[in-house]
Amino acid sequence: SGEISKVIKGKGEAVQLILTALLAQGHVLIEDVPGVGKTTLAMALGKATGLSFRRAQFTPDVMASDITGFTMFNREENRFEYRSGLVMTNILLADEINRTSPKTQSALLEAMEEKRVTVDGVVHQLPEPFIVIATQNSQGYVGTFPLPEAQLDRFMIKISMGYPTVEEETGILLDRLGENPANEVRPVMTAEQLSACIAEVQQVNFAESLCRYVAELSAATRAHGGVELGVSPRASLAIMQASRAYAYLDGRDYVVPEDIVRLMIPVFSHRIVLRQEMKMRRMDVTTVLQDAVSAVTPPVRRSL
């Protein structure tokens, strides 16, 4: 996180969440207004981890084959061969994913779920680890194709960067007086070391009582009177994995209920659809999640 903080000022929580997703092998959606550092954060992660990194600038003319790859006939060798698509990398930055067509979005999201692509009947496995960091500007901008709920569910974590404070923005300007600080980010680990960390995350203790706690929190979002669509079982699995990685980054080999509560907004919020009347009353998803936390009794720490 120290290397990433060279270029991302005052966004420690966003950096922590994106590292959490990486260790939990989940995908990240960064949504915010233009120009607040979404792309810079993703690129800094690629440099700091030493993983292979590709950037796809999504526009309406990007095709599904650009994502998955395609086969073409090699006349010299008299055979068809696979030409890899953008997903053949460790970290894929899908910049402005909501500006490309639903067909292209679906091709990417299928690869995210399956960790493989099928081209002309041949299966091609994606590299390990594989994480998509998708960015999108806030809904309502002209020329966007909003992601359907079923596709939003594929993202483990959703992050909002937010505008910097005056002090943070002053620091950004001072940094840019010289060389671009993004050029100074150095790898702090190898792919093998990262794989070892990911394996260690799987050993972080997640007590049976916490499984019940997560299930009850998820059920509370579905039963809420203001909710049209609550979180899915995939969301429950996502918060379990994310909380293990979050605890690991905090130097613990066990998860506590507070980890789950802290992650509810980034893991659950983009998966909940409010009833129309609730939107008219200006109720937001945060209120729903607060109600869910209040309605469910957390397990006692000593029984974890």
C-alpha positions in Angstrom: 0.0 0.0 0.0 3.0 2.3 0.5 3.9 2.2 -3.1 0.3 2.8 -4.3 0.1 5.8 -1.8 2.9 7.5 -3.8 0.3 8.4 -6.4 -3.0 8.1 -4.6 -3.2 10.8 -1.9 -5.6 10.4 1.1 -7.4 7.3 -0.2 -6.1 4.8 2.3 -9.5 3.0 2.6 -9.8 2.6 -1.2 -6.2 1.2 -1.4 -7.0 -1.2 1.5 -10.2 -2.4 -0.3 -8.5 -3.0 -3.6 -5.7 -5.0 -1.9 -8.4 -6.9 -0.1 -10.0 -7.9 -3.4 -6.7 -8.9 -4.9 -5.9 -11.3 -2.0 -9.5 -12.6 -2.0 -9.3 -13.1 -5.8 -12.3 -10.9 -6.4 -13.0 -8.3 -9.0 -13.4 -4.6 -8.3 -15.8 -1.9 -9.6 -14.6 1.7 -9.1 -17.4 4.2 -9.7 -17.1 7.9 -9.5 -17.0 11.2 -11.4 -14.2 11.6 -14.0 -10.7 12.7 -12.9 -10.5 11.5 -9.3 -7.9 8.8 -9.8 -9.8 5.6 -10.7 -7.4 4.7 -13.5 -4.3 5.8 -11.6 -5.2 3.5 -8.7 -5.6 0.5 -10.9 -2.3 1.1 -12.8 -0.4 1.6 -9.5 -1.6 -1.8 -8.3 -0.3 -3.4 -11.4 3.1 -1.9 -11.0 3.4 -2.5 -7.2 2.5 -6.2 -7.5 4.8 -7.0 -10.4 1.9 -8.8 -12.2 1.2 -8.6 -15.9 -1.2 -5.7 -16.6 -3.3 -4.7 -19.5 -5.6 -1.7 -20.0 -8.7 -1.8 -22.1 -10.4 1.6 -23.0 -14.0 0.6 -23.4 -15.8 2.4 -26.2 -18.9 1.4 -28.2 -16.8 -0.1 -31.0 -14.9 -2.6 -28.8 -15.9 -6.1 -29.7 -16.3 -9.3 -27.6 -13.4 -10.9 -29.6 -11.1 -8.1 -28.4 -11.8 -9.3 -24.9 -11.8 -13.1 -25.3 -9.4 -13.4 -28.3 -10.0 -15.1 -31.7 -8.7 -17.8 -34.0 -7.3 -17.0 -37.4 -5.8 -19.2 -40.1 -2.0 -19.3 -40.3 -1.2 -19.8 -44.0 2.5 -20.6 -43.4 1.7 -23.4 -41.0 -1.6 -24.4 -42.6 -3.6 -24.3 -39.3 -5.8 -22.2 -37.2 -4.2 -20.5 -34.2 -5.5 -18.6 -31.2 -4.7 -14.9 -30.8 -5.1 -14.0 -27.2 -7.5 -11.3 -26.1 -7.2 -8.7 -23.4 -8.2 -11.1 -20.6 -4.9 -13.0 -20.9 -3.2 -11.1 -18.2 -3.1 -11.0 -14.3 -4.7 -7.6 -13.9 -7.1 -6.2 -16.5 -8.1 -2.5 -16.2 -11.5 -2.3 -17.9 -11.7 1.5 -18.2 -15.2 3.0 -18.5 -16.9 -0.4 -18.8 -20.3 1.2 -19.0 -19.4 2.9 -22.3 -19.2 -0.4 -24.3 -22.0 -2.6 -25.6 -23.9 -5.1 -23.4 -22.5 -7.9 -25.6 -18.9 -6.9 -24.9 -19.7 -6.4 -21.2 -21.1 -9.9 -21.1 -18.0 -11.4 -22.7 -15.8 -9.8 -20.0 -18.1 -10.8 -17.2 -18.3 -14.4 -18.3 -14.5 -14.6 -18.3 -14.5 -13.0 -14.8 -16.8 -15.7 -13.5 -15.3 -18.8 -15.3 -11.7 -17.7 -15.2 -11.5 -19.1 -18.8 -12.7 -18.2 -22.3 -14.0 -20.5 -25.0 -13.2 -19.5 -28.6 -14.4 -21.6 -31.5 -15.0 -24.6 -29.1 -11.6 -24.5 -27.5 -11.2 -23.6 -23.8 -8.3 -21.3 -22.8 -7.6 -20.8 -19.1 -6.8 -17.4 -17.8 -3.6 -16.7 -15.9 -3.5 -17.0 -12.1 -4.2 -14.8 -10.3 -6.7 -12.9 -12.5 -8.5 -9.8 -11.3 -10.6 -7.2 -13.2 -10.6 -3.7 -12.1 -13.5 -2.0 -13.9 -14.1 1.7 -13.8 -17.2 3.5 -14.7 -18.4 7.1 -14.3 -21.5 7.7 -12.3 -24.8 6.7 -13.9 -26.6 9.3 -16.0 -23.8 10.3 -18.3 -24.6 10.3 -22.0 -23.6 7.3 -24.0 -23.4 4.7 -21.2 -24.9 1.2 -20.9 -25.6 0.5 -17.2 -24.5 -2.9 -16.0 -27.5 -5.2 -15.2 -27.9 -6.4 -11.6 -26.8 -10.0 -12.5 -23.5 -8.6 -13.9 -22.9 -6.2 -11.0 -23.1 -9.3 -8.7 -19.9 -10.5 -10.3 -17.9 -7.8 -8.7 -16.7 -8.6 -5.2 -16.2 -5.0 -4.1 -17.4 -1.6 -5.3 -15.3 1.5 -4.4 -16.1 5.2 -4.7 -13.0 7.4 -4.7 -14.6 10.8 -3.9 -13.1 14.2 -4.4 -9.9 14.9 -2.5 -9.7 17.5 0.3 -8.0 20.8 -0.3 -4.9 19.5 1.4 -4.8 16.3 -0.6 -5.4 18.1 -3.9 -2.6 20.5 -3.0 -0.3 17.5 -2.5 -1.3 16.1 -5.9 -0.4 19.4 -7.6 2.9 19.6 -5.8 3.8 16.1 -6.8 3.0 16.8 -10.4 5.4 19.8 -10.5 8.2 17.2 -11.1 8.2 13.8 -12.7 4.9 11.9 -12.7 4.9 9.9 -9.4 3.3 7.0 -11.1 6.7 6.4 -12.8 8.2 5.9 -9.3 6.0 3.0 -8.2 8.2 -0.1 -7.9 7.2 -3.8 -7.5 7.2 -4.9 -3.9 6.5 -8.6 -4.5 6.7 -11.2 -7.2 3.8 -13.2 -8.6 5.0 -16.2 -6.6 5.0 -14.2 -3.4 1.5 -12.9 -4.1 0.3 -16.5 -4.7 1.7 -17.5 -1.4 -0.2 -14.7 0.3 -3.4 -15.7 -1.4 -2.9 -19.2 -0.1 -2.3 -17.9 3.4 -5.6 -15.9 3.2 -7.4 -19.2 2.7 -6.0 -20.4 6.1 -7.5 -17.4 8.0 -10.1 -18.7 10.5 -13.7 -18.0 9.7 -15.8 -19.4 12.6 -19.0 -21.3 12.1 -20.8 -18.6 14.2 -19.7 -16.0 11.6 -21.2 -18.1 8.8 -24.5 -17.9 10.6 -24.0 -14.1 11.1 -23.3 -13.5 7.4 -26.4 -15.6 6.4 -28.6 -13.6 8.8 -27.3 -10.3 7.5 -28.0 -11.3 4.0 -31.5 -12.5 4.8 -32.1 -9.2 6.6 -31.4 -7.3 3.3 -33.9 -9.5 1.5 -36.6 -9.1 4.1 -36.2 -5.3 4.3 -39.4 -3.5 3.4 -37.7 -1.0 1.2 -35.8 -3.5 -0.9 -36.9 -5.0 -4.2 -33.8 -7.2 -4.6 -31.6 -8.2 -1.7 -28.1 -9.7 -1.8 -27.5 -13.2 -3.3 -25.7 -16.2 -1.8 -22.7 -15.1 -4.1 -22.6 -11.9 -2.0 -22.4 -13.9 1.2 -19.5 -15.9 -0.2 -17.9 -12.7 -1.3 -18.0 -11.0 2.1 -16.7 -14.2 3.7 -13.6 -14.2 1.4 -13.1 -10.5 1.6 -13.2 -10.5 5.4 -10.5 -13.1 5.5 -8.3 -11.0 3.3 -9.1 -7.9 5.3 -8.1 -9.6 8.5 -4.9 -10.9 6.9 -4.0 -7.4 5.9 -4.6 -6.3 9.5 -2.1 -9.0 10.7 -4.7 -11.4 12.1 -5.3 -15.1 11.3 -9.0 -14.9 12.3 -12.0 -12.8 11.3 -14.1 -10.8 13.8 -17.7 -9.6 13.3 -16.4 -6.0 12.9 -14.6 -7.0 9.8 -17.8 -8.2 8.2 -19.7 -5.0 9.2 -16.9 -2.8 7.8 -17.1 -4.6 4.5 -20.9 -4.6 4.1 -21.1 -1.3 2.1 -18.3 -2.1 -0.4 -19.4 -5.7 -0.8 -23.2 -5.5 -0.5 -24.3 -2.0 -1.6 -24.1 -2.5 -5.4 -26.1 -5.7 -5.2 -29.2 -4.2 -3.6 -32.1 -2.7 -5.6 -34.4 -0.4 -3.7 -38.1 -0.2 -4.3 -39.1 2.8 -6.4 -41.0 4.4 -3.6 -38.0 4.2 -1.4 -35.9 6.0 -4.0 -38.6 8.8 -4.2 -38.2 9.2 -0.4 -34.5 9.5 -0.9 -33.7 6.4 1.1 -30.3 5.0 0.2 -28.7 1.5 0.4 -26.6 2.6 3.4 -29.8 2.9 5.5 -30.8 -0.7 4.5 -27.4 -2.1 5.6 -27.5 -0.1 8.9 -31.0 -1.6 9.6 -29.7 -5.1 8.8 -26.8 -4.7 11.2 -29.2 -3.4 13.9 -31.6 -6.3 13.4 -29.0 -9.1 13.7 -27.2 -10.0 16.9 -23.4 -10.5 16.2 -21.7 -13.6 17.7 -19.8 -13.1 20.9 -16.0 -12.9 20.2 -15.1 -15.5 22.8 -17.2 -18.1 21.0 -15.6 -17.5 17.5 
